[in-house]
Amino acid sequence: MIESDFRVEPADYRADFQQLRQVRETVFVLEQKVPIEEEWDDLDPQCRHVIARDRHNQPIGTGRLTPERKIGRMAVLPEWRGKGVGDALLLALMQQARELGWTELRLNAQVSAERFYARHGFAPYGERFMEAGIEHQAMQRTLEPLPRPQRDGGQPRGPSVPLREFEGLAAATEATLALIQSARRELWIYSRDLEPALYAQPAVLEALKQFAIAGRGGVVQVLLQEPGTAQAVGHPLLGLAQRMSTVFQFRMPTDPVDQQYPSAFLANDRDGYLFRLLGSRFEGDWSPAQPARARQLEEHFGRVWERSRPCTELRILGI
């Protein structure tokens, strides 16, 4: 199996009901003999649901987050078990809980799955009990707070600038240069392979170099989904980063959800951002100063950064 064989994403209970039903009734009702009247409850419409789909858009796994701050209805079709689908579903639900500000999560694990949840930090409490004819164990874990991006509290901020849509490499380059040149001390880049068409351009490389040597203690953090690809093509930004290794920091996402993130973006510490819905295309929206949107991207970047690993693929370069 390769990473692109499945993806996990939020599900809309009404719009995706048939696909949720397809998985849950296959696993719980047909396989585990749970009475169908016990499978669906009044909480379902109030829950946040996630769904895993294969490359053909067919449902292969589900899970939900209840208003009672519990994870439940975790189900993966038999042929997909042991391939990381359950891990990706659980991580997605835990991430949603963090985004809601929750500091604790509970669940009722089937005893056969207790070790699975223990691997993700859940600890048992209380006595085992029977539910729907299956032995269960209550488990719980605390959640770490989301990291907050560091900001210069004393710096005045200018007025918000409405977002601007762009299309084409030339427009993307112009916006990228504006964001790099206006940054004070921090830049965040989320990319699949440091798209050479954009980040290997001499003008962009020069702007990054000037940012790095400006003497302001600048840092460029890069989340790179495919560092090996960037290295294989001899990306010139890696050469720049080798010479200025105290400025450029690279990490690679390891969470299956993060690895399948399709978008790309750039943000700076002056509330500027550029976002491309598909990292393979040069179209999207940007603003030199849009605090709400920029903060959203920075916080997403921070969460992924915390759970990513250093790019060992680039150690040969001394990065």
Secondary structure, 3 states (H helix, E strand, C coil): CCHHHEEEEEECCCCCHHHHHHHHHHHHHHHCCCCHHHHCCCCHHHCEEEEEEECCCCEEEEEEECCCCEEEEEEECHHHCCCCHHHHHHHHHHHHHHHCCCCEEEEEEEHHHHHHHHHCCCEECCCCEEECCEEEEEEEEECCCCCCCCCCCCCCCCCCCCCEEEECHHHHHHHHHHHHHHCCCEEEEEECCCCHHHHCCHHHHHHHHHHHCCCCCCEEEEEECCHHHHHHCCCHHHHHHHHCCCCEEEEECCCHHHHCCCCEEEEECCCCEEEECCCCCCEEEEECCCHHHHHHHHHHHHHHHHCCEECHHHHHHCC
